[in-house]
Amino acid sequence: MKLAAGGMLARPLAAQNAKVRIGFIGVGGRGTGLLQGVLVHPEVEVPVICDIDTAALNRALTIVEKARGRRPEGFSRGPVDYRRMIEHADFSAVIIATPQELHAQMAIDSMEAGKFVGSEVPACITLEECRALVKTQRKTRTGYMMLENYCYTRHAMQVLNMARMGVFGELTYAEGAYIHDVQDLRFTKEGKLTWRGENARDHIGNLYPTHAIGPVCQWMSINRSDRLVSLAAMASKPAATRAYAVRRFGKDSEAAKISFQNGDSNNALIWTEQGRLIAVRYDTSSPRPHGMGQHALQGTNGAYECAFGQHSLYLEGRSPKSKWEPIEKYQAEFDHPYWKTKGEEALKTGHGGGDYFVLSDFLQAVKSGEIPIDVCDAVTWTSIRPLSAASIKAGGAPVAIPDFRL
């Protein structure tokens, strides 16, 4: 059983038993992790890599050389040197792992060049970019998959399996949250802002929605049998990032004088066409112990709750009355087939095994043209960023969510 394939099929670019030749744009920390992840798969070759940081590029070239015995060609002549790389004829797919503001244009350029795109999350940052991505994919019929690994964790996939089997009954409500203290990643050691810090300074709303909403949309078959219709969002005041800067750099430092726009907590409510309700929260500012989120699913026959490592189920007629049970109690019965067959291998990779399966599905999508998280999913989930900002600016008023399938 796969994640449900979307409505947009692409031209397959590699035969089932053929080598898959993948280029990389961006091999910083995340890009290097993805590079190591694809090299686990023996059918993958990496002939080209691009990064403006020559140290990161050389590190990546050496990783591939050690794994495959041949050093890829490197591209690092500047911010748009990736365009020279994608003109290279001898590879069929590209993985983009640059800062999020760059994802959309790089994906558009790559699809225009006939490359099957695997994009890190989120897909883009504006509604205009959302529409441009869909338009380009439709025009080129080149593949596009967003690499949302949260959909592939063991618990998320078990809940997906249970939802498809009707174990929860009729689904009515869900929650998704990305709550992850990243204050130390917003500043350099000298107190200058990184791209994450600039994001918090310059933008409001849910700036990183796909980890939170992705699994929920899979459970509820969004863009298949249901769709997101409208959203209303509100945010707290911004306070924690300045407090962090004062503690780390001093109250008279330049870092402490920066004015940040993004509220510490951003909450949105989303209505679906079938009358379901989804709550989405984003908070990467508030000081908290390590842990990256919360998810919940409610149906007429039961519920799932996850909060910082605790995964619980309540199934009407099976669970003790009014008592939560650990999800592991039902793992043997409802574990997703991916995890039953490849779980041990997956756990050797990042993000709790999610990286293994999202990359496996990407490779299969390049071969078959059947894409589990397609461009419509990518921009629907990502659109929460600009739409939440629009709702906050309007005092929490509901805003329509476009149907990008049309």
FIVOKOL-387935 format. One record per residue (C-alpha): residue number from 1; residue in three letters; x, y, z. Coordinates in Angstrom, 2 decimals. Each point is the difference from the previous one (the first is absolute). Layout:
REM FIVOKOL-387935
R  nr rest      xx      yy      zz
R NUM  ala       X       Y       Z
...
END
This chain:
REM FIVOKOL-387935
R  nr rest      xx      yy      zz
R   1  met    0.00    0.00    0.00
R   2  lys    1.43    3.35   -1.06
R   3  leu   -0.84    3.51    1.00
R   4  ala   -2.90    0.96   -2.25
R   5  ala    1.23    1.17   -3.35
R   6  gly   -1.15    3.41   -1.14
R   7  gly   -1.92    0.97   -3.09
R   8  met    3.01    1.31   -1.89
R   9  leu    1.93   -2.76   -1.71
R  10  ala    3.35    0.85   -1.53
R  11  arg    2.08   -1.44   -2.78
R  12  pro    2.16   -2.79    1.48
R  13  leu    3.65    0.76   -0.59
R  14  ala    1.71   -3.31    0.81
R  15  ala   -0.79   -3.65   -0.57
R  16  gln   -0.83   -2.11    3.06
R  17  asn    3.33   -1.84   -0.06
R  18  ala    2.11    2.89   -1.27
R  19  lys    2.40    2.21    1.89
R  20  val   -1.54    3.24    1.26
R  21  arg    2.36    2.91   -0.58
R  22  ile   -0.67    2.83    2.45
R  23  gly    1.51    3.47    0.27
R  24  phe    0.03    2.02    3.23
R  25  ile   -0.55    3.71    0.51
R  26  gly    1.08    0.86    3.53
R  27  val    2.10   -2.28    2.18
R  28  gly    0.08    1.74    3.35
R  29  gly   -1.10   -1.93    3.07
R  30  arg   -3.36   -1.11   -1.38
R  31  gly    1.21   -0.54   -3.54
R  32  thr    2.88   -2.15    1.23
R  33  gly   -2.44   -2.12    1.98
R  34  leu   -2.13   -0.54   -3.10
R  35  leu    3.09   -0.76   -2.06
R  36  gln    1.06   -2.69    2.45
R  37  gly   -3.57   -1.27   -0.02
R  38  val   -0.19   -0.52   -3.76
R  39  leu    3.40   -1.67   -0.07
R  40  val   -1.46   -2.77    2.16
R  41  his   -1.88   -1.04   -3.13
R  42  pro    2.33   -1.88   -2.37
R  43  glu   -1.87    1.08   -3.13
R  44  val    0.81    3.68    0.62
R  45  glu    2.86    1.86   -1.67
R  46  val    0.84    3.63    0.80
R  47  pro    1.94    1.48   -2.94
R  48  val   -0.41    3.74    0.85
R  49  ile   -0.25    2.15    3.13
R  50  cys   -0.42    3.76    0.41
R  51  asp    0.62    2.19    3.07
R  52  ile    1.32    3.55    0.35
R  53  asp    1.93   -1.10    3.12
R  54  thr    3.10   -1.68   -1.41
R  55  ala    0.79   -1.73    3.30
R  56  ala   -3.46   -1.58    0.09
R  57  leu    0.28   -0.87   -3.68
R  58  asn    3.36   -1.71    0.39
R  59  arg   -1.25   -1.93    3.01
R  60  ala   -2.94   -1.28   -2.05
R  61  leu    2.17   -0.87   -2.99
R  62  thr    2.24   -2.05    2.28
R  63  ile   -2.98   -1.82    1.54
R  64  val   -1.15   -1.11   -3.44
R  65  glu    3.51   -0.90   -1.12
R  66  lys    0.47   -2.25    3.04
R  67  ala   -3.41   -1.62   -0.50
R  68  arg    0.11   -0.48   -3.78
R  69  gly    3.68    0.20   -0.96
R  70  arg   -0.49    2.99   -2.30
R  71  arg    0.08    3.70    0.87
R  72  pro   -3.00    2.01   -1.31
R  73  glu    0.34    3.24   -1.91
R  74  gly   -0.34    3.01    2.29
R  75  phe   -1.72    3.33   -0.70
R  76  ser    0.70    3.03    2.23
R  77  arg    0.42    3.13   -2.13
R  78  gly   -2.74    1.92    1.77
R  79  pro   -3.68    0.03    1.06
R  80  val   -1.35   -0.98   -3.43
R  81  asp    2.68   -2.47   -1.03
R  82  tyr   -2.59   -2.72    0.54
R  83  arg   -1.45    1.08   -3.35
R  84  arg    3.23   -1.01   -1.69
R  85  met   -0.21   -3.32    1.84
R  86  ile   -3.57   -0.82   -1.02
R  87  glu    0.95    0.50   -3.63
R  88  his    2.28   -3.00    0.49
R  89  ala   -1.66   -2.72   -2.06
R  90  asp    1.16   -3.07    1.88
R  91  phe   -2.36   -0.11    3.00
R  92  ser   -3.76   -0.21    0.30
R  93  ala   -0.96    1.18    3.50
R  94  val    1.09    2.71    2.41
R  95  ile   -0.35    0.41    3.76
R  96  ile   -0.25    3.58    1.27
R  97  ala    1.12    0.58    3.60
R  98  thr    0.72    3.73    0.11
R  99  pro   -1.61    2.63    2.29
R 100  gln   -3.76    0.05   -0.51
R 101  glu   -0.13    3.37   -1.76
R 102  leu    1.91   -1.58   -2.90
R 103  his   -2.04   -3.19   -0.42
R 104  ala   -2.66    1.23   -2.42
R 105  gln    2.18    1.63   -2.66
R 106  met    2.51   -2.84    0.07
R 107  ala   -2.83   -2.53   -0.39
R 108  ile   -1.56    1.96   -2.86
R 109  asp    3.32    0.30   -1.81
R 110  ser    0.68   -3.71    0.52
R 111  met   -3.41   -1.08   -1.33
R 112  glu    0.48    2.29   -3.00
R 113  ala    3.28   -1.81   -0.61
R 114  gly   -1.78   -3.37    0.09
R 115  lys    1.27   -1.09    3.43
R 116  phe   -2.21   -1.91    2.42
R 117  val   -0.01    2.13    3.17
R 118  gly    0.23   -1.12    3.60
R 119  ser   -0.37    3.13    2.13
R 120  glu    0.70    0.47    3.66
R 121  val   -2.79    1.59    2.02
R 122  pro   -1.80    2.31   -0.31
R 123  ala   -0.58    0.18   -3.74
R 124  cys    0.10    3.80   -0.10
R 125  ile   -0.96    3.07    2.05
R 126  thr   -2.64    1.97   -1.99
R 127  leu   -3.31   -0.75   -1.68
R 128  glu    1.45    1.25   -3.28
R 129  glu    2.72   -2.62    0.25
R 130  cys   -2.60   -2.66    0.85
R 131  arg   -1.87    0.77   -3.21
R 132  ala    3.21    0.20   -2.05
R 133  leu    1.11   -3.44    1.17
R 134  val   -3.31   -1.59   -1.00
R 135  lys   -0.04    1.82   -3.33
R 136  thr    3.54   -1.14   -0.81
R 137  gln   -0.68   -3.62    0.92
R 138  arg   -3.13   -0.05   -2.15
R 139  lys    1.83    1.58   -2.92
R 140  thr    3.08   -2.22    0.14
R 141  arg   -1.58   -3.18    1.43
R 142  thr    3.32   -0.44    1.77
R 143  gly   -0.19   -1.64    3.40
R 144  tyr   -0.06    1.92    3.26
R 145  met   -0.05   -1.51    3.49
R 146  met    0.33    1.82    3.31
R 147  leu    2.21   -1.97    2.38
R 148  glu   -2.15    0.24    3.15
R 149  asn    1.53   -2.62    2.26
R 150  tyr   -2.46    0.48    2.90
R 151  cys   -2.57   -1.94   -2.03
R 152  tyr    2.28   -3.03    0.12
R 153  thr    0.74   -0.46    3.70
R 154  arg   -1.16   -3.31    1.43
R 155  his   -2.79    1.48    2.13
R 156  ala   -1.29    2.29   -2.76
R 157  met   -0.15   -2.91   -2.44
R 158  gln   -1.70   -2.28    2.53
R 159  val   -2.68    2.66    0.55
R 160  leu   -0.32    0.36   -3.80
R 161  asn   -0.50   -3.73   -0.32
R 162  met   -2.63    0.00    2.77
R 163  ala   -1.83    2.99   -1.50
R 164  arg   -0.18   -1.70   -3.41
R 165  met   -1.31   -3.17    1.61
R 166  gly   -2.76    2.00    1.72
R 167  val    1.21   -0.80    3.53
R 168  phe   -0.69    3.56    1.21
R 169  gly   -3.42    0.11   -1.69
R 170  glu   -1.00    3.22   -1.73
R 171  leu    2.78    2.55    0.42
R 172  thr   -1.07    3.36    1.46
R 173  tyr    3.01    1.82    1.47
R 174  ala    3.80    0.07   -0.07
R 175  glu    2.90    1.98    1.41
R 176  gly    3.48    0.59   -1.30
R 177  ala    2.72    2.02    1.68
R 178  tyr    3.63    0.85   -0.65
R 179  ile    1.34    1.09    3.38
R 180  his    3.77    0.03   -0.02
R 181  asp    2.35    2.45    1.72
R 182  val    2.45    1.14   -2.70
R 183  gln    1.20    3.25    1.56
R 184  asp    3.65   -1.04   -0.21
R 185  leu   -0.43   -0.49   -3.76
R 186  arg   -1.26    3.57   -0.52
R 187  phe    3.34    1.61    0.82
R 188  thr    3.61   -0.49   -0.95
R 189  lys    2.50   -0.17    2.84
R 190  glu    0.72    3.69   -0.66
R 191  gly   -3.66    0.93    0.46
R 192  lys   -0.89    0.48   -3.66
R 193  leu   -3.26   -1.42   -1.34
R 194  thr   -0.07   -3.23   -1.97
R 195  trp   -2.71   -0.57   -2.63
R 196  arg   -2.17   -1.43    2.79
R 197  gly    0.47    3.17    2.02
R 198  glu   -0.81    2.16   -3.02
R 199  asn   -3.19   -2.02   -0.45
R 200  ala   -1.10    0.75    3.56
R 201  arg    0.95    3.67   -0.39
R 202  asp   -1.77    0.59   -3.29
R 203  his   -3.08   -2.26   -0.10
R 204  ile   -3.10   -0.88    2.01
R 205  gly   -2.13   -3.13    0.11
R 206  asn    0.83   -3.68   -0.17
R 207  leu    3.36    0.05   -1.76
R 208  tyr    0.53   -3.78   -0.08
R 209  pro   -3.35   -1.77   -0.32
R 210  thr    0.60   -3.26   -1.86
R 211  his    1.36   -2.10    2.88
R 212  ala   -3.17    0.77    1.94
R 213  ile   -2.61   -0.25   -2.75
R 214  gly    1.55   -2.68   -2.23
R 215  pro   -0.89   -3.12    2.01
R 216  val   -3.47    1.42    0.77
R 217  cys   -0.72    0.57   -3.70
R 218  gln    1.08   -3.57   -0.75
R 219  trp   -2.27   -1.40    2.74
R 220  met   -2.97    2.04   -1.28
R 221  ser    0.67   -0.64   -3.72
R 222  ile    0.26    3.71   -0.74
R 223  asn    0.12    0.67   -3.76
R 224  arg   -1.51   -3.47   -0.57
R 225  ser   -3.41   -0.31    1.67
R 226  asp    0.08    3.27    1.98
R 227  arg    1.67    3.39   -0.27
R 228  leu    1.01    2.96    2.14
R 229  val   -2.52    2.83   -0.42
R 230  ser    0.83    2.90    2.33
R 231  leu    2.31    1.06    2.80
R 232  ala   -0.07    2.41    2.93
R 233  ala    3.19    0.81    1.91
R 234  met    1.20    1.99    3.00
R 235  ala    3.41    0.50    1.60
R 236  ser    1.46    0.97    3.35
R 237  lys    2.38    2.92    0.32
R 238  pro    3.69   -0.55   -0.83
R 239  ala    2.06   -0.03    3.21
R 240  ala    2.13   -3.13    0.35
R 241  thr    2.55    0.65   -2.74
R 242  arg    1.01    3.38    1.39
R 243  ala    0.18   -1.51    3.49
R 244  tyr    2.31   -2.68   -1.38
R 245  ala    2.20    2.62   -1.68
R 246  val    0.30    1.92    3.27
R 247  arg    1.02   -3.12    1.89
R 248  arg    2.53   -1.10   -2.59
R 249  phe    1.47    3.25   -1.28
R 250  gly   -0.87    2.58    2.67
R 251  lys   -2.72    2.62    0.32
R 252  asp    2.06    2.66   -1.80
R 253  ser    1.00   -2.24   -2.91
R 254  glu   -1.09    0.61   -3.59
R 255  ala   -1.80   -3.36    0.08
R 256  ala   -2.14    1.16    2.93
R 257  lys   -1.09    3.08   -1.96
R 258  ile   -1.49   -1.97   -2.90
R 259  ser   -3.77    0.26   -0.31
R 260  phe   -1.64   -3.34   -0.84
R 261  gln   -3.44   -0.22   -1.60
R 262  asn   -0.83   -3.67    0.35
R 263  gly   -2.12   -0.77    3.06
R 264  asp    1.32   -2.60    2.39
R 265  ser   -3.06   -2.21   -0.54
R 266  asn   -2.07   -0.07   -3.20
R 267  asn   -3.29   -1.90   -0.01
R 268  ala   -2.31   -0.67   -2.94
R 269  leu   -3.34   -1.76   -0.40
R 270  ile   -0.76   -1.58   -3.36
R 271  trp   -3.37   -1.19   -1.28
R 272  thr   -0.32   -2.73   -2.61
R 273  glu   -2.61   -0.59   -2.67
R 274  gln   -1.36   -2.99    1.93
R 275  gly   -0.50    2.08    3.15
R 276  arg    3.09   -1.14    1.88
R 277  leu    2.07    2.34    2.18
R 278  ile    3.82    0.11    0.12
R 279  ala    2.05    1.97    2.54
R 280  val    3.56    0.94   -0.98
R 281  arg    2.59    1.55    2.33
R 282  tyr    3.49    1.36   -0.67
R 283  asp    2.46    1.07    2.71
R 284  thr    3.77   -0.04   -0.52
R 285  ser    0.70    2.85    2.42
R 286  ser   -1.13   -1.06    3.46
R 287  pro    2.62   -1.70    2.20
R 288  arg   -0.94   -3.65    0.47
R 289  pro    1.66   -3.39    0.40
R 290  his    0.88   -1.71   -3.26
R 291  gly   -2.98   -1.36   -1.88
R 292  met   -1.51    0.98   -3.28
R 293  gly   -3.72   -0.24    0.08
R 294  gln   -3.40   -1.28    0.73
R 295  his   -2.58   -1.80   -2.12
R 296  ala   -3.51   -1.23    0.68
R 297  leu   -2.83   -1.65   -1.91
R 298  gln   -3.60   -0.39    1.12
R 299  gly   -2.67   -2.18   -1.53
R 300  thr   -3.41   -1.33    1.00
R 301  asn    1.54   -3.29    1.18
R 302  gly    3.25    1.11    1.60
R 303  ala    2.92    2.38    0.24
R 304  tyr    3.76    0.37   -0.24
R 305  glu    2.05    2.43    2.09
R 306  cys    3.70    0.80   -0.24
R 307  ala    1.85    2.51    2.15
R 308  phe    3.82    0.05    0.16
R 309  gly    0.71   -3.68   -0.23
R 310  gln   -3.18   -1.38    1.57
R 311  his   -2.19   -1.72   -2.61
R 312  ser   -3.39   -1.18    1.24
R 313  leu   -3.15   -1.59   -1.41
R 314  tyr   -3.56   -0.32    1.20
R 315  leu   -2.21   -2.39   -1.98
R 316  glu   -3.67   -0.18    0.91
R 317  gly   -0.94   -3.54    0.99
R 318  arg    3.62   -1.15    0.19
R 319  ser    1.82    2.30    2.42
R 320  pro   -0.82   -0.01    3.71
R 321  lys   -2.72    2.57    0.66
R 322  ser    1.41    3.54    0.09
R 323  lys    3.62   -1.17   -0.09
R 324  trp    2.70    0.72   -2.53
R 325  glu    2.15   -2.88   -1.22
R 326  pro    3.51    0.10   -1.49
R 327  ile   -0.06   -0.14   -3.80
R 328  glu    2.53   -2.84    0.13
R 329  lys   -2.71   -2.31    1.36
R 330  tyr   -1.61    0.05   -3.46
R 331  gln    3.20    0.08   -2.05
R 332  ala    0.00   -3.68   -0.94
R 333  glu   -3.57    0.33   -1.30
R 334  phe    0.20    3.38   -1.74
R 335  asp    3.65    0.69   -0.77
R 336  his    0.37    1.40   -3.51
R 337  pro    1.39   -2.49   -2.56
R 338  tyr    2.99    2.28   -0.63
R 339  trp    1.06   -0.34    3.61
R 340  lys   -0.77   -3.70    0.20
R 341  thr    2.34   -0.76   -2.88
R 342  lys    2.69    2.71    0.17
R 343  gly   -0.25    1.44    3.52
R 344  glu    3.32   -1.31    1.26
R 345  glu    1.85    1.46   -2.97
R 346  ala   -1.91    3.29    0.22
R 347  leu    0.94    0.59    3.64
R 348  lys    3.64    0.27   -1.02
R 349  thr   -0.83    3.29   -1.77
R 350  gly   -1.13    3.45    1.16
R 351  his   -3.27    1.35    1.38
R 352  gly   -1.04   -3.26    1.62
R 353  gly    0.17   -1.88   -3.29
R 354  gly   -2.10    2.54   -1.86
R 355  asp    2.90    0.98   -2.24
R 356  tyr    0.42   -3.58   -1.22
R 357  phe   -3.59   -0.37   -1.15
R 358  val   -0.47    3.46   -1.47
R 359  leu    3.13   -0.51   -2.11
R 360  ser   -1.12   -3.52   -0.94
R 361  asp   -3.32    1.38   -1.21
R 362  phe    1.78    2.77   -1.89
R 363  leu    2.15   -2.51   -1.86
R 364  gln   -3.06   -2.08   -0.82
R 365  ala   -1.82    3.13   -1.20
R 366  val    2.86    0.80   -2.39
R 367  lys   -0.36   -3.49   -1.43
R 368  ser   -3.80   -0.24   -0.14
R 369  gly   -1.29    3.58   -0.25
R 370  glu   -2.39   -0.75    2.88
R 371  ile    0.63    2.63    2.69
R 372  pro   -1.22   -0.38    3.61
R 373  ile    0.54    3.66    1.00
R 374  asp   -0.51    1.84   -3.25
R 375  val    0.15    3.67   -0.89
R 376  cys   -3.64    0.62    1.01
R 377  asp    0.62   -1.53    3.42
R 378  ala    3.22    1.99    0.33
R 379  val   -1.56    3.38   -0.72
R 380  thr   -3.21   -0.74    1.94
R 381  trp    1.96   -0.81    3.14
R 382  thr    2.46    2.84   -0.58
R 383  ser   -2.74    2.59   -0.67
R 384  ile   -0.71    0.06    3.73
R 385  arg    3.03    2.27    0.31
R 386  pro   -1.24    2.96   -2.09
R 387  leu   -3.66   -0.61    0.84
R 388  ser    0.64    0.00    3.76
R 389  ala    1.82    3.31   -0.40
R 390  ala   -2.93    1.44   -1.95
R 391  ser   -2.48   -1.13    2.66
R 392  ile    2.09    1.43    2.85
R 393  lys    0.24    3.33   -1.83
R 394  ala   -3.81   -0.06   -0.34
R 395  gly   -0.47   -0.47    3.74
R 396  gly   -0.59   -3.74   -0.19
R 397  ala   -2.60    0.17   -2.78
R 398  pro   -0.42   -3.19   -2.08
R 399  val    1.74   -0.12   -3.38
R 400  ala   -0.74   -2.40   -2.84
R 401  ile    2.48   -2.76   -0.82
R 402  pro    0.35   -0.41   -3.79
R 403  asp   -0.77   -3.35   -1.55
R 404  phe    3.27   -0.45   -1.85
R 405  arg   -1.34   -3.07   -1.80
R 406  leu   -2.17    2.17   -2.25
END
